[in-house]
Amino acid sequence: PKITMMVDSLLAAGLNIRIFTGGLIPEAVAVYLRALDPQRIRVVINVPVPGENLAEDKRGHLLRTMSVLSGFAALGFTICDPEMDLRFLADLAVRFDLRRTMRIGITAPRVDSMAKPPIGPADYRAVAQRILELSAVCCGGGLTAELDCGFTRCMFTDEGMDLLAARKFRLVFTCSPVVDIGPDLSVWSCFPLMALGRVYLRDFSNRDEIVRHFGKQQRAYRNLGVYERCMSCEHKRCGACAGGCLAHVIRSFAQDHANIPATTA
């Protein structure tokens, strides 16, 4: 309810902002955001999976939000099915004249859940193929994409990497503390690693100190990767790839060592 006040305060403090939304925001808020300086604020509308059971009124609301934010917001999507055809994203971006660069994420598990995630490292090559298919249609429409955290370099062949580079897809194979802050000022590394322990914002002087805290906490796991071959991978050794999502690493370690619960690994 106080999103406009929060945005005004952050802009007045000289900060740039990125807002992630499912698009179900009041139209007045969308109009307010649309009037702001696009160099200072970026809105990413994360759309649901096609065919998802979304009530008709909510679907209409989402489409209206994209219309209001036409030319201003970017599209976002998190892959949760390795066989999902992603080319519908290009159609949406063109239809609503959204920003030319969309965000593509990949679903990650929580370390405190033993449920099998919908996508695991064994599915990454199939996911890479879906991204290449998307890039082909994006290229024709003047669209590009940036990959969020958790992807691995070896998902893509060298030929695939060359194609994505030529199509101006932004590929950064990272996994590092993003620093999430809750309303009570508790802080955790990122959503998948929330169960590894929280700290309190006021116990630190700045964000760099928080990042160092979580880096120290996670150091032993950072030497590993989602595949056994990560240990000898040149891309990981030179820092070009983090070895995939750390949540996958910790979960696999916990499952291989039954005496170490996933909730405390």
Secondary structure, 3 states (H helix, E strand, C coil): CCHHHHHHHHHHCCCCEEEEECCCCCHHHHHHHHCCCCCCEEEEEECCCCCCCCCHHHHHHHHHHHHHCCCCCEEEEEECCCCCCCCHHHHHHHHCCCCCEEEEEECCCCCCCCCCCCCCHHHHHHHHHHHHHHHHHHHHHCCEEEECCCCCHHHCCHHHHHHHHHCCCECCECCCCCCEECCCCEEECCHHHHHHCCEEHHHCCCHHHHHHHHHHHHHHHHCCCCCHHHHHCHHHHCCCECCCCHHHHHHHHHHHCCCCCCCCC
